[in-house]
Amino acid sequence: MGFIIGPVIRRAGRHAWAARAFIAAAVLALLNTGFGLIALPESLPPESRRPFQWSRANPLGTLLQIRHYPSVA
């Protein structure tokens, strides 16, 4: 909603409205994140979860693993 309403507000006014549009988009994004954290339960049962490891949190490493799956790449 913020990405749709923000530019409309920006076009309707001057520079002061640009800050308000940014703040409105930020508030809507924050509300959306909070709603997702509260309303959406974790679907993976605790016994199936792996412990967090920083070495596996590398997005570049994940992209490099795609080459092992030709249909995905």
mmCIF file of the N, C-alpha and C atoms, coordinates in Angstrom:
data_MODEL
# 
_entry.id   MODEL 
# 
loop_
_atom_site.group_PDB 
_atom_site.id 
_atom_site.type_symbol 
_atom_site.label_atom_id 
_atom_site.label_alt_id 
_atom_site.label_comp_id 
_atom_site.label_asym_id 
_atom_site.label_entity_id 
_atom_site.label_seq_id 
_atom_site.pdbx_PDB_ins_code 
_atom_site.Cartn_x 
_atom_site.Cartn_y 
_atom_site.Cartn_z 
_atom_site.occupancy 
_atom_site.B_iso_or_equiv 
_atom_site.pdbx_formal_charge 
_atom_site.auth_seq_id 
_atom_site.auth_comp_id 
_atom_site.auth_asym_id 
_atom_site.auth_atom_id 
_atom_site.pdbx_PDB_model_num 
ATOM 1   N N  . MET A 1 1  ? 0.828  -1.186  0.000   1.00 0.00 ? 1  MET A N  1 
ATOM 2   C CA . MET A 1 1  ? 0.000  0.000   0.000   1.00 0.00 ? 1  MET A CA 1 
ATOM 3   C C  . MET A 1 1  ? 0.876  1.253   0.000   1.00 0.00 ? 1  MET A C  1 
ATOM 4   N N  . GLY A 1 2  ? 1.977  1.230   0.748   1.00 0.00 ? 2  GLY A N  1 
ATOM 5   C CA . GLY A 1 2  ? 2.837  2.399   0.827   1.00 0.00 ? 2  GLY A CA 1 
ATOM 6   C C  . GLY A 1 2  ? 3.472  2.747   -0.500  1.00 0.00 ? 2  GLY A C  1 
ATOM 7   N N  . PHE A 1 3  ? 3.805  1.722   -1.290  1.00 0.00 ? 3  PHE A N  1 
ATOM 8   C CA . PHE A 1 3  ? 4.420  1.972   -2.587  1.00 0.00 ? 3  PHE A CA 1 
ATOM 9   C C  . PHE A 1 3  ? 3.401  2.483   -3.605  1.00 0.00 ? 3  PHE A C  1 
ATOM 10  N N  . ILE A 1 4  ? 2.137  2.248   -3.346  1.00 0.00 ? 4  ILE A N  1 
ATOM 11  C CA . ILE A 1 4  ? 1.094  2.742   -4.246  1.00 0.00 ? 4  ILE A CA 1 
ATOM 12  C C  . ILE A 1 4  ? 0.647  4.140   -3.825  1.00 0.00 ? 4  ILE A C  1 
ATOM 13  N N  . ILE A 1 5  ? 0.393  4.310   -2.539  1.00 0.00 ? 5  ILE A N  1 
ATOM 14  C CA . ILE A 1 5  ? -0.118 5.579   -2.043  1.00 0.00 ? 5  ILE A CA 1 
ATOM 15  C C  . ILE A 1 5  ? 0.984  6.636   -1.984  1.00 0.00 ? 5  ILE A C  1 
ATOM 16  N N  . GLY A 1 6  ? 2.220  6.223   -1.669  1.00 0.00 ? 6  GLY A N  1 
ATOM 17  C CA . GLY A 1 6  ? 3.327  7.168   -1.522  1.00 0.00 ? 6  GLY A CA 1 
ATOM 18  C C  . GLY A 1 6  ? 3.550  8.058   -2.734  1.00 0.00 ? 6  GLY A C  1 
ATOM 19  N N  . PRO A 1 7  ? 3.705  7.508   -3.928  1.00 0.00 ? 7  PRO A N  1 
ATOM 20  C CA . PRO A 1 7  ? 3.905  8.359   -5.102  1.00 0.00 ? 7  PRO A CA 1 
ATOM 21  C C  . PRO A 1 7  ? 2.709  9.274   -5.398  1.00 0.00 ? 7  PRO A C  1 
ATOM 22  N N  . VAL A 1 8  ? 1.518  8.813   -5.090  1.00 0.00 ? 8  VAL A N  1 
ATOM 23  C CA . VAL A 1 8  ? 0.335  9.659   -5.299  1.00 0.00 ? 8  VAL A CA 1 
ATOM 24  C C  . VAL A 1 8  ? 0.397  10.873  -4.382  1.00 0.00 ? 8  VAL A C  1 
ATOM 25  N N  . ILE A 1 9  ? 0.764  10.648  -3.122  1.00 0.00 ? 9  ILE A N  1 
ATOM 26  C CA . ILE A 1 9  ? 0.895  11.768  -2.189  1.00 0.00 ? 9  ILE A CA 1 
ATOM 27  C C  . ILE A 1 9  ? 2.011  12.697  -2.643  1.00 0.00 ? 9  ILE A C  1 
ATOM 28  N N  . ARG A 1 10 ? 3.103  12.135  -3.127  1.00 0.00 ? 10 ARG A N  1 
ATOM 29  C CA . ARG A 1 10 ? 4.246  12.933  -3.579  1.00 0.00 ? 10 ARG A CA 1 
ATOM 30  C C  . ARG A 1 10 ? 3.844  13.834  -4.744  1.00 0.00 ? 10 ARG A C  1 
ATOM 31  N N  . ARG A 1 11 ? 3.074  13.317  -5.668  1.00 0.00 ? 11 ARG A N  1 
ATOM 32  C CA . ARG A 1 11 ? 2.642  14.107  -6.829  1.00 0.00 ? 11 ARG A CA 1 
ATOM 33  C C  . ARG A 1 11 ? 1.673  15.214  -6.439  1.00 0.00 ? 11 ARG A C  1 
ATOM 34  N N  . ALA A 1 12 ? 0.927  14.992  -5.364  1.00 0.00 ? 12 ALA A N  1 
ATOM 35  C CA . ALA A 1 12 ? -0.094 15.955  -4.977  1.00 0.00 ? 12 ALA A CA 1 
ATOM 36  C C  . ALA A 1 12 ? 0.475  17.186  -4.290  1.00 0.00 ? 12 ALA A C  1 
ATOM 37  N N  . GLY A 1 13 ? 1.677  17.103  -3.762  1.00 0.00 ? 13 GLY A N  1 
ATOM 38  C CA . GLY A 1 13 ? 2.197  18.233  -3.005  1.00 0.00 ? 13 GLY A CA 1 
ATOM 39  C C  . GLY A 1 13 ? 3.630  18.574  -3.332  1.00 0.00 ? 13 GLY A C  1 
ATOM 40  N N  . ARG A 1 14 ? 4.244  19.302  -2.431  1.00 0.00 ? 14 ARG A N  1 
ATOM 41  C CA . ARG A 1 14 ? 5.628  19.745  -2.593  1.00 0.00 ? 14 ARG A CA 1 
ATOM 42  C C  . ARG A 1 14 ? 6.556  18.821  -1.813  1.00 0.00 ? 14 ARG A C  1 
ATOM 43  N N  . HIS A 1 15 ? 7.737  19.321  -1.474  1.00 0.00 ? 15 HIS A N  1 
ATOM 44  C CA . HIS A 1 15 ? 8.757  18.503  -0.827  1.00 0.00 ? 15 HIS A CA 1 
ATOM 45  C C  . HIS A 1 15 ? 8.354  18.022  0.556   1.00 0.00 ? 15 HIS A C  1 
ATOM 46  N N  . ALA A 1 16 ? 7.579  18.793  1.274   1.00 0.00 ? 16 ALA A N  1 
ATOM 47  C CA . ALA A 1 16 ? 7.143  18.370  2.606   1.00 0.00 ? 16 ALA A CA 1 
ATOM 48  C C  . ALA A 1 16 ? 6.305  17.106  2.529   1.00 0.00 ? 16 ALA A C  1 
ATOM 49  N N  . TRP A 1 17 ? 5.561  16.966  1.453   1.00 0.00 ? 17 TRP A N  1 
ATOM 50  C CA . TRP A 1 17 ? 4.744  15.770  1.276   1.00 0.00 ? 17 TRP A CA 1 
ATOM 51  C C  . TRP A 1 17 ? 5.600  14.545  0.998   1.00 0.00 ? 17 TRP A C  1 
ATOM 52  N N  . ALA A 1 18 ? 6.779  14.738  0.428   1.00 0.00 ? 18 ALA A N  1 
ATOM 53  C CA . ALA A 1 18 ? 7.655  13.603  0.132   1.00 0.00 ? 18 ALA A CA 1 
ATOM 54  C C  . ALA A 1 18 ? 8.075  12.909  1.424   1.00 0.00 ? 18 ALA A C  1 
ATOM 55  N N  . ALA A 1 19 ? 8.399  13.684  2.446   1.00 0.00 ? 19 ALA A N  1 
ATOM 56  C CA . ALA A 1 19 ? 8.770  13.100  3.731   1.00 0.00 ? 19 ALA A CA 1 
ATOM 57  C C  . ALA A 1 19 ? 7.589  12.370  4.347   1.00 0.00 ? 19 ALA A C  1 
ATOM 58  N N  . ARG A 1 20 ? 6.414  12.945  4.215   1.00 0.00 ? 20 ARG A N  1 
ATOM 59  C CA . ARG A 1 20 ? 5.221  12.289  4.761   1.00 0.00 ? 20 ARG A CA 1 
ATOM 60  C C  . ARG A 1 20 ? 4.927  10.993  4.027   1.00 0.00 ? 20 ARG A C  1 
ATOM 61  N N  . ALA A 1 21 ? 5.140  10.965  2.726   1.00 0.00 ? 21 ALA A N  1 
ATOM 62  C CA . ALA A 1 21 ? 4.920  9.743   1.964   1.00 0.00 ? 21 ALA A CA 1 
ATOM 63  C C  . ALA A 1 21 ? 5.915  8.667   2.386   1.00 0.00 ? 21 ALA A C  1 
ATOM 64  N N  . PHE A 1 22 ? 7.168  9.069   2.618   1.00 0.00 ? 22 PHE A N  1 
ATOM 65  C CA . PHE A 1 22 ? 8.168  8.115   3.075   1.00 0.00 ? 22 PHE A CA 1 
ATOM 66  C C  . PHE A 1 22 ? 7.796  7.551   4.437   1.00 0.00 ? 22 PHE A C  1 
ATOM 67  N N  . ILE A 1 23 ? 7.364  8.412   5.340   1.00 0.00 ? 23 ILE A N  1 
ATOM 68  C CA . ILE A 1 23 ? 6.987  7.970   6.677   1.00 0.00 ? 23 ILE A CA 1 
ATOM 69  C C  . ILE A 1 23 ? 5.760  7.069   6.614   1.00 0.00 ? 23 ILE A C  1 
ATOM 70  N N  . ALA A 1 24 ? 4.789  7.413   5.779   1.00 0.00 ? 24 ALA A N  1 
ATOM 71  C CA . ALA A 1 24 ? 3.595  6.580   5.642   1.00 0.00 ? 24 ALA A CA 1 
ATOM 72  C C  . ALA A 1 24 ? 3.961  5.197   5.109   1.00 0.00 ? 24 ALA A C  1 
ATOM 73  N N  . ALA A 1 25 ? 4.848  5.134   4.123   1.00 0.00 ? 25 ALA A N  1 
ATOM 74  C CA . ALA A 1 25 ? 5.270  3.838   3.582   1.00 0.00 ? 25 ALA A CA 1 
ATOM 75  C C  . ALA A 1 25 ? 6.028  3.040   4.633   1.00 0.00 ? 25 ALA A C  1 
ATOM 76  N N  . ALA A 1 26 ? 6.866  3.707   5.423   1.00 0.00 ? 26 ALA A N  1 
ATOM 77  C CA . ALA A 1 26 ? 7.627  3.016   6.466   1.00 0.00 ? 26 ALA A CA 1 
ATOM 78  C C  . ALA A 1 26 ? 6.705  2.469   7.554   1.00 0.00 ? 26 ALA A C  1 
ATOM 79  N N  . VAL A 1 27 ? 5.707  3.249   7.944   1.00 0.00 ? 27 VAL A N  1 
ATOM 80  C CA . VAL A 1 27 ? 4.765  2.797   8.968   1.00 0.00 ? 27 VAL A CA 1 
ATOM 81  C C  . VAL A 1 27 ? 3.961  1.612   8.466   1.00 0.00 ? 27 VAL A C  1 
ATOM 82  N N  . LEU A 1 28 ? 3.489  1.669   7.225   1.00 0.00 ? 28 LEU A N  1 
ATOM 83  C CA . LEU A 1 28 ? 2.737  0.541   6.673   1.00 0.00 ? 28 LEU A CA 1 
ATOM 84  C C  . LEU A 1 28 ? 3.599  -0.709  6.570   1.00 0.00 ? 28 LEU A C  1 
ATOM 85  N N  . ALA A 1 29 ? 4.869  -0.561  6.193   1.00 0.00 ? 29 ALA A N  1 
ATOM 86  C CA . ALA A 1 29 ? 5.764  -1.721  6.124   1.00 0.00 ? 29 ALA A CA 1 
ATOM 87  C C  . ALA A 1 29 ? 6.006  -2.306  7.507   1.00 0.00 ? 29 ALA A C  1 
ATOM 88  N N  . LEU A 1 30 ? 6.166  -1.451  8.515   1.00 0.00 ? 30 LEU A N  1 
ATOM 89  C CA . LEU A 1 30 ? 6.369  -1.918  9.879   1.00 0.00 ? 30 LEU A CA 1 
ATOM 90  C C  . LEU A 1 30 ? 5.125  -2.638  10.400  1.00 0.00 ? 30 LEU A C  1 
ATOM 91  N N  . LEU A 1 31 ? 3.957  -2.091  10.135  1.00 0.00 ? 31 LEU A N  1 
ATOM 92  C CA . LEU A 1 31 ? 2.718  -2.752  10.538  1.00 0.00 ? 31 LEU A CA 1 
ATOM 93  C C  . LEU A 1 31 ? 2.558  -4.100  9.845   1.00 0.00 ? 31 LEU A C  1 
ATOM 94  N N  . ASN A 1 32 ? 2.920  -4.165  8.570   1.00 0.00 ? 32 ASN A N  1 
ATOM 95  C CA . ASN A 1 32 ? 2.829  -5.411  7.832   1.00 0.00 ? 32 ASN A CA 1 
ATOM 96  C C  . ASN A 1 32 ? 3.777  -6.458  8.418   1.00 0.00 ? 32 ASN A C  1 
ATOM 97  N N  . THR A 1 33 ? 4.989  -6.047  8.782   1.00 0.00 ? 33 THR A N  1 
ATOM 98  C CA . THR A 1 33 ? 5.944  -6.969  9.387   1.00 0.00 ? 33 THR A CA 1 
ATOM 99  C C  . THR A 1 33 ? 5.432  -7.473  10.732  1.00 0.00 ? 33 THR A C  1 
ATOM 100 N N  . GLY A 1 34 ? 4.922  -6.585  11.549  1.00 0.00 ? 34 GLY A N  1 
ATOM 101 C CA . GLY A 1 34 ? 4.379  -6.979  12.839  1.00 0.00 ? 34 GLY A CA 1 
ATOM 102 C C  . GLY A 1 34 ? 3.208  -7.931  12.702  1.00 0.00 ? 34 GLY A C  1 
ATOM 103 N N  . PHE A 1 35 ? 2.329  -7.651  11.751  1.00 0.00 ? 35 PHE A N  1 
ATOM 104 C CA . PHE A 1 35 ? 1.196  -8.538  11.514  1.00 0.00 ? 35 PHE A CA 1 
ATOM 105 C C  . PHE A 1 35 ? 1.663  -9.921  11.085  1.00 0.00 ? 35 PHE A C  1 
ATOM 106 N N  . GLY A 1 36 ? 2.668  -9.971  10.218  1.00 0.00 ? 36 GLY A N  1 
ATOM 107 C CA . GLY A 1 36 ? 3.193  -11.261 9.775   1.00 0.00 ? 36 GLY A CA 1 
ATOM 108 C C  . GLY A 1 36 ? 3.818  -12.045 10.908  1.00 0.00 ? 36 GLY A C  1 
ATOM 109 N N  . LEU A 1 37 ? 4.523  -11.373 11.807  1.00 0.00 ? 37 LEU A N  1 
ATOM 110 C CA . LEU A 1 37 ? 5.145  -12.067 12.934  1.00 0.00 ? 37 LEU A CA 1 
ATOM 111 C C  . LEU A 1 37 ? 4.114  -12.609 13.910  1.00 0.00 ? 37 LEU A C  1 
ATOM 112 N N  . ILE A 1 38 ? 3.003  -11.893 14.063  1.00 0.00 ? 38 ILE A N  1 
ATOM 113 C CA . ILE A 1 38 ? 1.975  -12.307 15.017  1.00 0.00 ? 38 ILE A CA 1 
ATOM 114 C C  . ILE A 1 38 ? 0.997  -13.306 14.394  1.00 0.00 ? 38 ILE A C  1 
ATOM 115 N N  . ALA A 1 39 ? 0.540  -13.044 13.190  1.00 0.00 ? 39 ALA A N  1 
ATOM 116 C CA . ALA A 1 39 ? -0.554 -13.823 12.612  1.00 0.00 ? 39 ALA A CA 1 
ATOM 117 C C  . ALA A 1 39 ? -0.105 -15.094 11.893  1.00 0.00 ? 39 ALA A C  1 
ATOM 118 N N  . LEU A 1 40 ? 1.132  -15.146 11.448  1.00 0.00 ? 40 LEU A N  1 
ATOM 119 C CA . LEU A 1 40 ? 1.575  -16.313 10.690  1.00 0.00 ? 40 LEU A CA 1 
ATOM 120 C C  . LEU A 1 40 ? 2.423  -17.225 11.574  1.00 0.00 ? 40 LEU A C  1 
ATOM 121 N N  . PRO A 1 41 ? 1.905  -18.399 11.914  1.00 0.00 ? 41 PRO A N  1 
ATOM 122 C CA . PRO A 1 41 ? 2.671  -19.300 12.770  1.00 0.00 ? 41 PRO A CA 1 
ATOM 123 C C  . PRO A 1 41 ? 3.783  -19.999 11.976  1.00 0.00 ? 41 PRO A C  1 
ATOM 124 N N  . GLU A 1 42 ? 4.789  -20.469 12.695  1.00 0.00 ? 42 GLU A N  1 
ATOM 125 C CA . GLU A 1 42 ? 5.860  -21.243 12.074  1.00 0.00 ? 42 GLU A CA 1 
ATOM 126 C C  . GLU A 1 42 ? 5.296  -22.603 11.680  1.00 0.00 ? 42 GLU A C  1 
ATOM 127 N N  . SER A 1 43 ? 5.469  -22.992 10.434  1.00 0.00 ? 43 SER A N  1 
ATOM 128 C CA . SER A 1 43 ? 4.890  -24.247 9.949   1.00 0.00 ? 43 SER A CA 1 
ATOM 129 C C  . SER A 1 43 ? 5.820  -25.444 10.141  1.00 0.00 ? 43 SER A C  1 
ATOM 130 N N  . LEU A 1 44 ? 7.106  -25.206 10.366  1.00 0.00 ? 44 LEU A N  1 
ATOM 131 C CA . LEU A 1 44 ? 8.053  -26.298 10.549  1.00 0.00 ? 44 LEU A CA 1 
ATOM 132 C C  . LEU A 1 44 ? 8.096  -26.681 12.024  1.00 0.00 ? 44 LEU A C  1 
ATOM 133 N N  . PRO A 1 45 ? 7.848  -27.949 12.343  1.00 0.00 ? 45 PRO A N  1 
ATOM 134 C CA . PRO A 1 45 ? 7.863  -28.351 13.756  1.00 0.00 ? 45 PRO A CA 1 
ATOM 135 C C  . PRO A 1 45 ? 9.259  -28.198 14.361  1.00 0.00 ? 45 PRO A C  1 
ATOM 136 N N  . PRO A 1 46 ? 9.344  -27.943 15.662  1.00 0.00 ? 46 PRO A N  1 
ATOM 137 C CA . PRO A 1 46 ? 10.642 -27.706 16.297  1.00 0.00 ? 46 PRO A CA 1 
ATOM 138 C C  . PRO A 1 46 ? 11.642 -28.847 16.124  1.00 0.00 ? 46 PRO A C  1 
ATOM 139 N N  . GLU A 1 47 ? 11.176 -30.066 16.090  1.00 0.00 ? 47 GLU A N  1 
ATOM 140 C CA . GLU A 1 47 ? 12.103 -31.203 15.965  1.00 0.00 ? 47 GLU A CA 1 
ATOM 141 C C  . GLU A 1 47 ? 12.714 -31.306 14.568  1.00 0.00 ? 47 GLU A C  1 
ATOM 142 N N  . SER A 1 48 ? 12.131 -30.643 13.576  1.00 0.00 ? 48 SER A N  1 
ATOM 143 C CA . SER A 1 48 ? 12.664 -30.683 12.207  1.00 0.00 ? 48 SER A CA 1 
ATOM 144 C C  . SER A 1 48 ? 13.585 -29.506 11.893  1.00 0.00 ? 48 SER A C  1 
ATOM 145 N N  . ARG A 1 49 ? 13.730 -28.570 12.799  1.00 0.00 ? 49 ARG A N  1 
ATOM 146 C CA . ARG A 1 49 ? 14.538 -27.368 12.549  1.00 0.00 ? 49 ARG A CA 1 
ATOM 147 C C  . ARG A 1 49 ? 16.016 -27.639 12.791  1.00 0.00 ? 49 ARG A C  1 
ATOM 148 N N  . ARG A 1 50 ? 16.856 -27.018 11.973  1.00 0.00 ? 50 ARG A N  1 
ATOM 149 C CA . ARG A 1 50 ? 18.301 -27.094 12.172  1.00 0.00 ? 50 ARG A CA 1 
ATOM 150 C C  . ARG A 1 50 ? 18.755 -25.873 12.952  1.00 0.00 ? 50 ARG A C  1 
ATOM 151 N N  . PRO A 1 51 ? 19.821 -26.005 13.726  1.00 0.00 ? 51 PRO A N  1 
ATOM 152 C CA . PRO A 1 51 ? 20.332 -24.820 14.424  1.00 0.00 ? 51 PRO A CA 1 
ATOM 153 C C  . PRO A 1 51 ? 20.922 -23.822 13.431  1.00 0.00 ? 51 PRO A C  1 
ATOM 154 N N  . PHE A 1 52 ? 20.844 -22.546 13.788  1.00 0.00 ? 52 PHE A N  1 
ATOM 155 C CA . PHE A 1 52 ? 21.347 -21.494 12.916  1.00 0.00 ? 52 PHE A CA 1 
ATOM 156 C C  . PHE A 1 52 ? 22.865 -21.534 12.856  1.00 0.00 ? 52 PHE A C  1 
ATOM 157 N N  . GLN A 1 53 ? 23.413 -21.385 11.635  1.00 0.00 ? 53 GLN A N  1 
ATOM 158 C CA . GLN A 1 53 ? 24.853 -21.316 11.431  1.00 0.00 ? 53 GLN A CA 1 
ATOM 159 C C  . GLN A 1 53 ? 25.139 -20.171 10.484  1.00 0.00 ? 53 GLN A C  1 
ATOM 160 N N  . TRP A 1 54 ? 26.072 -19.310 10.867  1.00 0.00 ? 54 TRP A N  1 
ATOM 161 C CA . TRP A 1 54 ? 26.415 -18.170 10.023  1.00 0.00 ? 54 TRP A CA 1 
ATOM 162 C C  . TRP A 1 54 ? 26.982 -18.625 8.691   1.00 0.00 ? 54 TRP A C  1 
ATOM 163 N N  . SER A 1 55 ? 27.662 -19.743 8.655   1.00 0.00 ? 55 SER A N  1 
ATOM 164 C CA . SER A 1 55 ? 28.248 -20.211 7.396   1.00 0.00 ? 55 SER A CA 1 
ATOM 165 C C  . SER A 1 55 ? 27.175 -20.568 6.366   1.00 0.00 ? 55 SER A C  1 
ATOM 166 N N  . ARG A 1 56 ? 26.005 -20.979 6.826   1.00 0.00 ? 56 ARG A N  1 
ATOM 167 C CA . ARG A 1 56 ? 24.916 -21.299 5.905   1.00 0.00 ? 56 ARG A CA 1 
ATOM 168 C C  . ARG A 1 56 ? 24.075 -20.082 5.544   1.00 0.00 ? 56 ARG A C  1 
ATOM 169 N N  . ALA A 1 57 ? 24.309 -18.941 6.187   1.00 0.00 ? 57 ALA A N  1 
ATOM 170 C CA . ALA A 1 57 ? 23.523 -17.737 5.942   1.00 0.00 ? 57 ALA A CA 1 
ATOM 171 C C  . ALA A 1 57 ? 24.109 -16.892 4.820   1.00 0.00 ? 57 ALA A C  1 
ATOM 172 N N  . ASN A 1 58 ? 25.027 -17.424 4.063   1.00 0.00 ? 58 ASN A N  1 
ATOM 173 C CA . ASN A 1 58 ? 25.683 -16.704 2.981   1.00 0.00 ? 58 ASN A CA 1 
ATOM 174 C C  . ASN A 1 58 ? 24.833 -16.792 1.713   1.00 0.00 ? 58 ASN A C  1 
ATOM 175 N N  . PRO A 1 59 ? 24.266 -15.689 1.230   1.00 0.00 ? 59 PRO A N  1 
ATOM 176 C CA . PRO A 1 59 ? 23.423 -15.762 0.033   1.00 0.00 ? 59 PRO A CA 1 
ATOM 177 C C  . PRO A 1 59 ? 24.226 -16.132 -1.219  1.00 0.00 ? 59 PRO A C  1 
ATOM 178 N N  . LEU A 1 60 ? 25.491 -15.753 -1.265  1.00 0.00 ? 60 LEU A N  1 
ATOM 179 C CA . LEU A 1 60 ? 26.309 -16.102 -2.421  1.00 0.00 ? 60 LEU A CA 1 
ATOM 180 C C  . LEU A 1 60 ? 26.521 -17.606 -2.483  1.00 0.00 ? 60 LEU A C  1 
ATOM 181 N N  . GLY A 1 61 ? 26.721 -18.240 -1.334  1.00 0.00 ? 61 GLY A N  1 
ATOM 182 C CA . GLY A 1 61 ? 26.880 -19.691 -1.296  1.00 0.00 ? 61 GLY A CA 1 
ATOM 183 C C  . GLY A 1 61 ? 25.638 -20.404 -1.793  1.00 0.00 ? 61 GLY A C  1 
ATOM 184 N N  . THR A 1 62 ? 24.486 -19.879 -1.458  1.00 0.00 ? 62 THR A N  1 
ATOM 185 C CA . THR A 1 62 ? 23.236 -20.471 -1.933  1.00 0.00 ? 62 THR A CA 1 
ATOM 186 C C  . THR A 1 62 ? 23.128 -20.358 -3.449  1.00 0.00 ? 62 THR A C  1 
ATOM 187 N N  . LEU A 1 63 ? 23.505 -19.208 -3.986  1.00 0.00 ? 63 LEU A N  1 
ATOM 188 C CA . LEU A 1 63 ? 23.464 -19.052 -5.442  1.00 0.00 ? 63 LEU A CA 1 
ATOM 189 C C  . LEU A 1 63 ? 24.448 -19.983 -6.130  1.00 0.00 ? 63 LEU A C  1 
ATOM 190 N N  . LEU A 1 64 ? 25.583 -20.230 -5.501  1.00 0.00 ? 64 LEU A N  1 
ATOM 191 C CA . LEU A 1 64 ? 26.552 -21.157 -6.087  1.00 0.00 ? 64 LEU A CA 1 
ATOM 192 C C  . LEU A 1 64 ? 26.052 -22.602 -6.053  1.00 0.00 ? 64 LEU A C  1 
ATOM 193 N N  . GLN A 1 65 ? 25.227 -22.948 -5.074  1.00 0.00 ? 65 GLN A N  1 
ATOM 194 C CA . GLN A 1 65 ? 24.681 -24.302 -4.994  1.00 0.00 ? 65 GLN A CA 1 
ATOM 195 C C  . GLN A 1 65 ? 23.635 -24.571 -6.070  1.00 0.00 ? 65 GLN A C  1 
ATOM 196 N N  . ILE A 1 66 ? 23.096 -23.539 -6.680  1.00 0.00 ? 66 ILE A N  1 
ATOM 197 C CA . ILE A 1 66 ? 22.081 -23.715 -7.725  1.00 0.00 ? 66 ILE A CA 1 
ATOM 198 C C  . ILE A 1 66 ? 22.660 -24.467 -8.916  1.00 0.00 ? 66 ILE A C  1 
ATOM 199 N N  . ARG A 1 67 ? 23.943 -24.328 -9.164  1.00 0.00 ? 67 ARG A N  1 
ATOM 200 C CA . ARG A 1 67 ? 24.541 -24.994 -10.335 1.00 0.00 ? 67 ARG A CA 1 
ATOM 201 C C  . ARG A 1 67 ? 24.482 -26.510 -10.227 1.00 0.00 ? 67 ARG A C  1 
ATOM 202 N N  . HIS A 1 68 ? 24.218 -27.056 -9.044  1.00 0.00 ? 68 HIS A N  1 
ATOM 203 C CA . HIS A 1 68 ? 24.056 -28.504 -8.886  1.00 0.00 ? 68 HIS A CA 1 
ATOM 204 C C  . HIS A 1 68 ? 22.677 -28.976 -9.371  1.00 0.00 ? 68 HIS A C  1 
ATOM 205 N N  . TYR A 1 69 ? 21.793 -28.031 -9.629  1.00 0.00 ? 69 TYR A N  1 
ATOM 206 C CA . TYR A 1 69 ? 20.440 -28.352 -10.091 1.00 0.00 ? 69 TYR A CA 1 
ATOM 207 C C  . TYR A 1 69 ? 20.206 -27.664 -11.431 1.00 0.00 ? 69 TYR A C  1 
ATOM 208 N N  . PRO A 1 70 ? 20.510 -28.328 -12.540 1.00 0.00 ? 70 PRO A N  1 
ATOM 209 C CA . PRO A 1 70 ? 20.418 -27.683 -13.848 1.00 0.00 ? 70 PRO A CA 1 
ATOM 210 C C  . PRO A 1 70 ? 19.012 -27.185 -14.199 1.00 0.00 ? 70 PRO A C  1 
ATOM 211 N N  . SER A 1 71 ? 17.977 -27.888 -13.727 1.00 0.00 ? 71 SER A N  1 
ATOM 212 C CA . SER A 1 71 ? 16.620 -27.457 -14.061 1.00 0.00 ? 71 SER A CA 1 
ATOM 213 C C  . SER A 1 71 ? 16.276 -26.132 -13.382 1.00 0.00 ? 71 SER A C  1 
ATOM 214 N N  . VAL A 1 72 ? 16.847 -25.856 -12.222 1.00 0.00 ? 72 VAL A N  1 
ATOM 215 C CA . VAL A 1 72 ? 16.599 -24.598 -11.521 1.00 0.00 ? 72 VAL A CA 1 
ATOM 216 C C  . VAL A 1 72 ? 17.425 -23.481 -12.140 1.00 0.00 ? 72 VAL A C  1 
ATOM 217 N N  . ALA A 1 73 ? 18.680 -23.788 -12.425 1.00 0.00 ? 73 ALA A N  1 
ATOM 218 C CA . ALA A 1 73 ? 19.563 -22.763 -12.996 1.00 0.00 ? 73 ALA A CA 1 
ATOM 219 C C  . ALA A 1 73 ? 19.067 -22.346 -14.366 1.00 0.00 ? 73 ALA A C  1 
# 
